[in-house]
Amino acid sequence: MTEQPDIETVSQEEFEETLRRYISWAAEWDGSLPADVFFGAWADLAQPEAPVELQARVVEKRLELSAPSKSSIRTRHNRIYLEDGRELVIQLEAVA
């Protein structure tokens, strides 16, 4: 397997030649995409995201939520902060 050079290891001449080839290709491209590429990309974007599992525990009668570290959702105590800026507050209710 041949390793592809990256921006740190490619020579100036190779970089400039690659740039010229790209500009030439882009100037000739009519913007069309094969249907399978378009619909494949669309399907990838349209797939529903997997649910995010939150962990909940009661510490000294107070709800503590936690989200996975790689999740875009953040939590603090009983609050859930969503990507779009919304905040959810979960209140515990004592049931007799």
C-alpha positions as a printed NumPy array, in Angstrom:
array([[  0.   ,   0.   ,   0.   ],
       [  1.452,   3.356,  -1.043],
       [  1.018,   6.224,   1.365],
       [ -0.401,   9.442,  -0.02 ],
       [  1.698,  12.516,   0.736],
       [  0.106,  15.077,   2.985],
       [  0.493,  18.85 ,   3.115],
       [  3.485,  18.481,   5.444],
       [  5.465,  16.13 ,   3.179],
       [  4.483,  17.059,  -0.388],
       [  7.007,  19.1  ,  -2.343],
       [  6.149,  22.594,  -3.58 ],
       [  6.276,  21.346,  -7.196],
       [  3.888,  18.448,  -6.485],
       [  1.523,  20.773,  -4.666],
       [  1.477,  23.286,  -7.525],
       [  0.953,  20.533, -10.122],
       [ -1.949,  19.081,  -8.131],
       [ -3.461,  22.54 ,  -7.822],
       [ -3.143,  23.132, -11.6  ],
       [ -4.789,  19.767, -12.345],
       [ -7.664,  20.54 ,  -9.981],
       [ -8.237,  23.995, -11.467],
       [ -8.187,  22.523, -14.974],
       [-10.641,  19.777, -13.999],
       [-12.947,  22.246, -12.227],
       [-12.964,  24.597, -15.232],
       [-14.163,  21.76 , -17.495],
       [-16.706,  20.203, -15.085],
       [-20.302,  20.904, -16.024],
       [-21.583,  20.354, -12.49 ],
       [-23.426,  17.135, -13.198],
       [-23.39 ,  14.237, -10.763],
       [-24.213,  10.629, -11.556],
       [-27.591,   9.727, -10.058],
       [-26.127,   6.976,  -7.875],
       [-23.657,   9.416,  -6.31 ],
       [-26.341,  12.053,  -5.708],
       [-28.881,   9.657,  -4.205],
       [-26.193,   7.843,  -2.207],
       [-25.11 ,  11.127,  -0.623],
       [-28.744,  12.107,  -0.041],
       [-29.426,   8.781,   1.701],
       [-26.381,   9.228,   3.923],
       [-27.576,  12.683,   4.966],
       [-31.179,  11.577,   5.477],
       [-30.41 ,   8.679,   7.816],
       [-31.811,   9.244,  11.272],
       [-29.238,   9.639,  13.993],
       [-28.955,   6.958,  16.621],
       [-30.501,   7.832,  19.974],
       [-28.217,   9.359,  22.585],
       [-28.36 ,   7.494,  25.863],
       [-28.154,   9.631,  28.97 ],
       [-27.257,   8.238,  32.351],
       [-29.34 ,   9.396,  35.315],
       [-28.736,   8.986,  39.009],
       [-30.047,  10.565,  42.174],
       [-27.365,  12.031,  44.416],
       [-28.528,  13.474,  47.734],
       [-32.099,  13.764,  46.391],
       [-30.867,  15.637,  43.316],
       [-30.952,  14.385,  39.725],
       [-27.555,  14.117,  38.011],
       [-27.573,  13.496,  34.258],
       [-24.575,  12.645,  32.101],
       [-24.172,  12.225,  28.336],
       [-21.512,  10.277,  26.451],
       [-18.34 ,  12.33 ,  25.999],
       [-18.534,  12.12 ,  22.182],
       [-22.138,  13.317,  22.113],
       [-23.112,  16.778,  20.924],
       [-25.496,  16.951,  23.873],
       [-24.18 ,  18.436,  27.108],
       [-25.588,  17.98 ,  30.596],
       [-25.157,  19.67 ,  33.937],
       [-27.004,  18.455,  37.002],
       [-30.645,  18.128,  35.857],
       [-30.234,  20.169,  32.646],
       [-29.754,  18.946,  29.078],
       [-28.27 ,  21.389,  26.572],
       [-29.149,  20.569,  22.951],
       [-27.127,  21.484,  19.856],
       [-29.669,  24.038,  18.689],
       [-29.395,  26.042,  21.917],
       [-32.476,  24.683,  23.635],
       [-32.247,  23.624,  27.247],
       [-34.299,  20.884,  28.871],
       [-34.753,  20.865,  32.642],
       [-35.802,  17.605,  34.274],
       [-37.464,  17.953,  37.682],
       [-37.867,  15.019,  40.024],
       [-41.254,  14.611,  41.629],
       [-41.734,  12.782,  44.873],
       [-44.466,  10.176,  44.611],
       [-46.177,   8.998,  47.802]])
